[in-house]
Amino acid sequence: MRLIEQTTVPALALPVQALKNHLRLGTGFADDGMQDGLIESYLRAAMVAIEGRIGKVLIARDYLWVLEDWRGADAQALPVAPVTAIASVTLRDAAGGGQAVPNVAYRLVKDTHRPRVQAVGSALPQVPQGGCVEIAFTAGFGAAWADIAADLAQAVLMLAAEYYEHRHEGGAREAGGLPFGVVTLIERWRNVRVLGGAGA
């Protein structure tokens, strides 16, 4: 399985000024924007860390998911949430040739934690032997920062501030973990996987 991010979060969607306010950085100076690139990089890093922990996409992006076969005959759970649309489902044979699956053959079942592709009928189309299936979809709470739930947005700001404030420590602090305040804010969004995520 491969999950490929097809689009990235645009810089204008990131709350650079909000993080600067959170950090209480001074304003009104000629060099006000000098740290914007650094602030943006820590926001992106914080988003990646939180998205990885909770299995949710914060700001909408397009993805391509490549599978060798369906996990279930009639449904396939998607790897992240919330999924807002499925653009296409394509079957590929061993030689790489593609065949689009008609969108009347499946539907998106939206779910906070485990959205899925559901067969319309008894079963999803068979994946060619030695081939794969590609699912192109859009996931995320919305295109703008304001679309993210308040607790998740606050968690990103807190974690980005943590990265910024301890940037000279070489990553030794809190090795592999998140600050307690961040963990508390994201806890209700964590995706509890059943059977290793095999179930839809």
Helices and strands as residue ranges (DSSP letters): E 2-5, G 11-13, H 16-23, G 32-35, H 36-54, E 61-67, E 75-77, E 83-92, E 98-100, G 103-105, E 106-109, E 116-119, E 132-139, G 145-147, H 150-165, G 167-169, H 180-186, G 187-189, G 195-197
